[in-house]
Amino acid sequence: RLANLRSLYLGGQYCGFTEVDLRPFANATRLLVFACDQSDLKGAEVVENFRELRSFAGFDFPMTSFASLQRATELRSLYAWGPGSDESGPRSLVPLAGLPRLERLTLLFTPIGELPANGFPSLRVLYLQGCGLPAAQQRAFRKAHPECKVDGAVDGEQLQATLAIADRVVLRTGGTCHRVVARERVLFETGDAAEIARLLPLLQVVEDGEGFHCGCCGGPTLVFSAAGREVASLGVHHGVALRWAEGPWNSDAALTREAAAGLEQWLVDHGDVATRRERDAARARAEAEERRASLRAAVFGEAVAPRADREELAADWLRRAAACKDDGLTQLRLLGCHEGAWDQQDEFDQALVTAATETLMATGDWSAVLAGGKADARCALGLAAVLVEQPVDPAAAERMAAAFVVAVPAALRSPQPWNRARMLQWLRDDPSPASLEWLLAALDGQFEPRQVQPVELVAPGGMVRIHPSDPVLDAAGSSTPVLAAMCLAVRRHVAALPRLRALLLAASPRDAKRLQAAIAQLEAVK
């Protein structure tokens, strides 16, 4: 009956894969220590029977309220990670306020909507991370419990009060962790009170937001001191957030929009231009995302409505494109509607490549696809993007040779260097005579890249596909003829040697080195 059980841990190797029933432990009323790493749990209400608990720890423990622990009057420590807001709404900490011996309360990513200022007579450590607790409630609690160390939510008033006593500020390179002090430089320092006063409004942070933690170490860093003692070290992250090193928050703090813009200019004025470059790049990515969405909507003759849900739009476009009875031409047009690099496809294009491949492999009218590609340059570019994702298949040589007529020129005229290199790499690895003819045409300079505005080449950001090292992809910045020469050398096409030597005469130093290597390969074959 387990009536004398003192310690119970549920978890281990199979944690999360098997449902665990807590009800057989209902008689363990003398339990002192309970830890559960098992989120797939039945009978969570049994915890109410454990009234002699000293320690409770739960990971995604399905407890929608702390009321089941309010009679555990011997509880000293409570740790909870989740469950998140998707599973239940914010919880109140009122049921725990009356526990006379509770000393440590640690909550991570457990939505908390209410922290009473009173109660908690023995609490000495309150740790909150990603809980969404209103900062005003945290301030009231801290005021009522000066003996309790609070590591909690972002508190703008607390930051400003700390910085207000500073009589010196130093702007240095480097972030707040993994520092290499010998490489850091002081960009600016001052003890001028007026200058410090101008800086403080530029450090206004967003309260009551969702907690987050940037993966990098940050940089530059603002170090504030008073009477020779450091009071705060604030790492600037990408111009949009602050990390208070060893401060009272467990997450990074987002700057308000106005503060971020002002701090960007202040940093430029005082020797840091990297933050502006980062913010410029972020703005360019955001504009690229808007532009790409507009181009995709235009395929359906529509525009993107203000404040439209992009995920819903993407799902709708994928469904509608798949439903079109046009042998995949709408899918190809969607795929080729922008100038994105194929190694930086967003989730939408990754899903689209898979869907378009399935459609093309199932279509019975390949001639309709080719006709559509010849009539529409965007369809042709989409077909090229699909083609290079397919393994070289000698058995499908006839079909592929027909696709080359549409896909190869579209890819080799792409303004994206990586796309051109990827197509040449694919032709290199395809043993058919047709692919050899296209490589020779590329060597002869028959494909001039289309000219577009530089902003059209900017990617929205996100996943970048990493391929095994390949000489052609590694040299994607070289001209198309030079890359074609490298491919022909791998194919041991000795007949191209005179053309390579002629190309070498006018090559840049970087391209000359690659051409010389290709020529040496072919001469070795002779």
Buried (B, 14 or more C-beta within 10 A) or exposed (E): EEEEBEEBEBBEEEBEEEEBEBEEBBBBBBBBBBBBBBBEBEBBEBBBBBBBBBBBBBBBBBBEEBBBBBBBBBBBBBBBBBBEBEEBEBBBBBBBBBBEBBBBBBBBBBBBBEBBBEBBEEBEEBBBBBBBBBBEBBBBBBEEBEEBBBBBBBBBEBBBEBBEEBBBBBBBBBBBEEBEEEEBEEBBEBEEEEEBEEBBEBBBBBBBBEBEEBEEBBBBBBBBBBEEEBBBBBBBBBBBBBBBBEBBBBBBBBBBEEBBBBBBEBBBEBBBEBBBEBBEEBEBBEEBBEBBBBBBBEBBEEEBEEEEEEEEBBEEBBEEBBEBEBBBBBBBBBBBBBBBBBBBBBEBBBBBBEBBBEBBEEBEEEEBBBBBBEEBBBBBBBBBBBBBBBEBEEEBBEEBBBBBBBBBBBBBBBBBBBBBBBBBBBBBBBEBEBBBBBBBBBBEEBBEBBEEEEEBBBBBBEEEEEEEEBBBBEBBEBBBBBBBBBBBBBBEBBEBBEBBEEBBEEBEEEBBEBBBEBBEBBEEEE
